[in-house]
Amino acid sequence: MNIGNLIQLAVSAVAVALLVGMAALMTRGRAAPPLDEAAARRLLAEEFPDDRLESLWLAADGRGGVARAGKWALVLMRIGDGYLARRVVWREAQAAQSRGGRVTIALREPGAPRAVLAFAAWPPPTAKGEAAT
């Protein structure tokens, strides 16, 4: 190995060490704040401007919620540092299984196959008597 290769190796090692050090010092992203009713309504209005919300239920841990808009269930769930909003048929959301205080709603998407939300009871008490349209 000649002196040129050794210098190049040393410079590369220093550069990699600097990059690793910078990555360690960078701040991590902050999680999205817990949802309240106003924030949930704002997010749903941005994502689904043509839908009129009939009812809104927030998850117990503030990490998501479900709204009913006609025949649709508008599902919000926290993913990383933001919220994901998807539309599913209300009948399918209403039939979702609840186990251990968690409701799993199938979204049928490769990137988000299901939403898991903390609800003490599902379907929501005000939705039990409603007709599934």
matplotlib code that plots the C-alpha trace (Angstrom):
import matplotlib.pyplot as plt

x = [0.0, 1.4, 1.1, -1.6, -3.9, -3.2, -4.1, -7.3, -8.2, -7.6, -9.7, -12.5, -12.5, -12.6, -15.5, -17.4, -16.8, -18.0, -21.2, -21.9, -21.2, -23.6, -26.3, -26.0, -26.4, -29.4, -32.7, -35.3, -38.6, -41.4, -44.5, -47.8, -49.7, -52.7, -55.9, -58.7, -62.0, -61.1, -57.9, -59.6, -62.4, -59.7, -57.7, -60.8, -62.1, -58.7, -58.6, -62.3, -63.7, -66.9, -67.9, -70.2, -69.4, -72.4, -70.5, -66.9, -65.3, -61.8, -59.5, -58.9, -55.2, -55.6, -53.8, -56.7, -60.4, -63.3, -66.0, -69.1, -70.1, -73.0, -72.1, -68.4, -66.2, -63.4, -60.5, -57.6, -54.6, -51.2, -48.3, -44.9, -45.0, -48.4, -51.9, -53.1, -56.7, -58.6, -62.2, -63.8, -67.4, -69.2, -70.6, -67.1, -65.8, -68.8, -68.2, -64.6, -63.5, -62.6, -60.1, -58.4, -59.6, -58.2, -60.3, -58.7, -60.3, -59.1, -57.9, -56.8, -53.7, -50.1, -48.7, -51.4, -53.2, -55.2, -55.9, -55.6, -57.4, -58.0, -61.7, -63.3, -66.4, -67.0, -69.2, -69.6, -72.6, -74.4, -73.8, -75.2, -78.8, -78.1, -78.9, -75.8, -76.3]
y = [0.0, 3.3, 6.6, 7.9, 5.0, 5.4, 9.1, 8.3, 5.6, 8.0, 10.8, 8.4, 7.0, 10.6, 11.5, 8.4, 9.1, 12.7, 11.5, 9.0, 11.6, 14.1, 11.4, 10.6, 14.3, 15.0, 15.3, 12.6, 13.5, 14.2, 12.1, 13.8, 15.2, 13.2, 13.9, 16.0, 16.5, 19.8, 18.4, 15.3, 17.3, 19.6, 16.6, 14.9, 18.1, 18.6, 15.0, 14.5, 18.0, 16.7, 14.4, 15.7, 14.1, 12.6, 11.2, 11.2, 8.8, 9.3, 6.5, 6.4, 6.9, 9.8, 8.0, 7.9, 8.0, 7.0, 9.3, 8.3, 10.2, 8.5, 5.0, 5.7, 5.4, 7.9, 6.3, 8.4, 6.7, 8.0, 6.8, 8.2, 11.9, 12.4, 10.9, 8.6, 9.1, 6.4, 5.8, 2.4, 1.2, 1.9, -1.6, -3.1, -0.7, -1.4, -5.1, -4.8, -7.1, -5.7, -7.6, -6.4, -2.8, -2.6, -2.5, -3.7, -2.1, -3.6, -0.9, -3.3, -1.3, -2.6, 0.4, 0.4, -3.0, -2.3, 0.4, -0.7, 1.8, 1.9, 1.8, 0.4, -0.7, -1.2, -0.5, 2.9, 3.0, 5.6, 3.5, 0.1, 1.0, 2.7, 0.9, -0.2, 1.5]
z = [0.0, -1.0, 0.9, -1.4, -0.5, 3.2, 3.0, 1.1, 3.6, 6.6, 5.0, 4.3, 7.8, 9.3, 7.0, 8.0, 11.6, 11.2, 9.5, 12.2, 14.9, 13.2, 12.9, 16.6, 17.5, 15.3, 17.2, 16.6, 15.1, 17.6, 17.6, 16.6, 19.6, 20.9, 19.0, 20.5, 18.8, 17.2, 15.7, 14.5, 12.8, 11.2, 9.8, 8.5, 6.8, 5.1, 3.9, 3.0, 2.3, 0.7, 3.6, 6.3, 9.7, 11.5, 14.5, 15.8, 18.3, 19.5, 20.7, 24.5, 24.0, 21.6, 18.8, 16.4, 15.8, 13.7, 12.2, 10.4, 7.2, 5.6, 4.4, 5.1, 8.2, 8.2, 10.1, 11.6, 13.1, 14.1, 11.9, 12.8, 13.2, 11.6, 11.1, 8.3, 7.2, 5.2, 4.2, 4.6, 4.4, 7.7, 7.8, 7.7, 10.4, 12.6, 12.3, 13.3, 16.1, 19.6, 21.7, 24.8, 24.4, 20.9, 17.7, 14.5, 11.3, 8.0, 5.6, 2.9, 1.8, 1.5, 3.4, 6.1, 6.2, 9.3, 11.9, 15.6, 17.8, 21.6, 22.2, 25.4, 23.5, 19.8, 18.0, 19.8, 22.1, 19.9, 16.8, 18.0, 17.3, 14.0, 10.8, 8.8, 5.5]

ax = plt.figure().add_subplot(projection="3d")
ax.plot(x, y, z, "-o")
ax.set_aspect("equal")
plt.show()
